[in-house]
């Protein structure tokens, strides 16, 4: 009975002492560290304990039932933790959440069980992409530090940077100090570096984790996009790019420039919160081939990326003789140029007559560039049986296209002048030779005419000279005759 009365009296005294000694606003210390909301140095012991198993204990040890005894405790004095004896001698109790009071060994011997406390001069950093930042902690510990660990937490997850479980340390990206001064230097900042950084340090008594240090990296928009892609005609295809920047881009757009190099046009787009920008192509065709450019802007600048889209189609086939009736005589040579553009690769090309006894035309490649091949399709020594309609077909894995041409072979008895039916450059050689012979003949004729004219002039000149001589001779005879007559008289 006396024991129960003594216990009840002691409990009443403790509650009375607690209610008079602990202000209401100090009963639930929240991250108060060594300060305990201003009560350190006023008979209150502050103590923070963090254990490797993840248990976090923040103790503010208040004096209760000050009846004697000599207990040492820690107080903050000029940024240093100093162990001092209790002036009057006290018993200490700790208070935790829920206003539960209990005697605690850490309150009895706080200086012996002290664990590190980490502080930062600045907990907010704003840097530009490409900059370097140094996170400098300030650590208080009664015992030598045994290790440290830096972690980064962002929207993508949590990453061990140095000193933690991870052994993949990027020495080019990060530089870390030693245990006594575990600073962190981050070089060449990127958008992926922004987030919350935490430093954990520990000694033989426990682990302490710093408060969050927030790093914001500002940068002009970064646009991520494929360099090139292919798609089959008739498909549905999404042109996509990923845009990120800090601050968020205020202008995002997509433009298209076709292979004809005409002026680009702006496209309709949809934008998702995760930064993806999409333009959808329905029933893709050859006209959708070209360059798609994704553009983004914010207050830091401008960013863009271009993707080339190649649309695979059925072969495109053409000829200047398509749909025409080509006429030639029996025995003549006839040729037709046919151009084929195919992407993907051409799998078959042929030209043949549409009849029961179909005849195949000879083909050889006359010219090839990129995805376009020009064929020379021909018939040697045409016969009357070659008269008819011919079809040229080109195929790839997506399908077939064709053109047609009609050929009429005559017996050769007609009086109409023969006109060679050919587009082959080789057959222009006889014409050039004929013209050359004609020019030589004209030159020879001109020279002949000139020589004939000169000879005629020489003959005419000789005849004139003879006449003059004869005329002069007659005059002399007459003079002699007159002189003779005069003498006789």
Phi, psi and omega in degrees: 000315179296324179297317179296321179294319180296318179296319179295321180294316179297319179295318179297320180294320180295316180296319179297317180295318181296314183295330181270340185263336188245113175300152183299321184285357178254003186280344178232071181297128181241107182051040182280351179052228185273357188270328183050047177055043174087004185267350179294137183090357179243035181089008181248135180257126176257136181207128180244128182233129175228128187255155180301335181282003176098352179286129182245120181236124175246115186248133166243108186270114183260143177290130180224137177056063184283082183249002180138183182098160179234101181246131174272147176212169184258143172221159182269123182221108180057048178068007178242148177272121183241133177272122180231151178282150175294131186302305185263349185086118184218162165258139183247143174237154178253152177242134177235180182301142182093007177058037176264131183251135177205153176288134186229137181295332178289335175280331178287322181225067186293321184291332181287326185255020183295139177242164184296151172234132185247132175229157176236142177297320178226139178249007179225127178229136174235117183229161175270155176299135182096346179285176174239139180230146177241122176263112187248111179271164172234122190241135175245126180206132177284339181239155179302140177290146180249347180180168178210162184207127176256136178229148175241131177237123176220192185294340182271343181145196181243135186229135172278127183261313184201138174078001181263210181287334183286139176256359181270082183259125180272097185289338177283327183277319187238149171228129186237140177283186180275186184299321184285336179218074186278062177289166178226122176252128180245120181263154173048064185301140175236170179299329180290348180276347182283146184155202182251127179252139178229141177244127174250133175230153181212154171232195185291347183259343182164182184243143176231137180246134182289164170290166186291138171247118185261129178243123175250131179247118178268143183198150171295159186301139173254123183250125179248127185203150175298146176284324179202160178200163179233153179208145177279146178300147181088352182276171169255128186223138178255121169277119185232146171217157179244126184243129174216147180188166179220113005289172181303137179302135178265348176229123176223127180208168179223136180237161181228133173235120183284173179292345177282358176063022175286173183301139182290155179233149180276141185252158173283136183225160170240139184239129178261163180295333181281005176094001180277135180241133188226137167237124185262133175256122177262137177050066186301139177226178184300330182291347178274355176291138180154201184249129178248125184243126177260128187233137178219147180220145169217188183293343180272343180150206190228143176217147179204161178209147184238137176243132174268129179248127178249123181262121175281131183226171170296157181301143173257120186237139182206159176203144176293344181262007183300131177079001183266164171256112180264131185245139176207165178267162178301135178092349180280166178257134181230137180221150182224127174277135179228126179254137181229125173248123184218126172211105021284184187302141178293134180256337181200143173215133179201155175228130182210163181280141178268089177199175179297321178254069187294140177247140181263135178275145178288141180226141169212154183283120179270326182202143179219132178208128181054240182258011182248130178237132176254122180259148169256112182258126190215163172228123176271138173055065183300144177235167180301330181290346178280353178295133179153186180263135181242145179235134176250128185238138176232135185227148165220189186293347181263349179150194186226144170230157182211163171227165180226155177211147181251139180238132178241119179255124181263161185286341179099356180277351182288150179273357179295144179295143179284133176240112179303133179257094182201149174239013181277129183297337181296328184281000173275350181296312178303319179298317179295322179295318179300316180297321179296316179298318180298318180296316179298318180297319179296317179299315179300317180298318180296316178298319179299314180298320179296317179294321178298317180297319180295318180297319180298317179298321179296319179297313180300322179295322180294317179298320179296319180296318178298317180300319180295319179296316179298321180296318178294323180295318179298321180297322180293319179298316180299321180295319178296319180296317179296320180294322178295318179296324182292322178293322179296324181288000000 
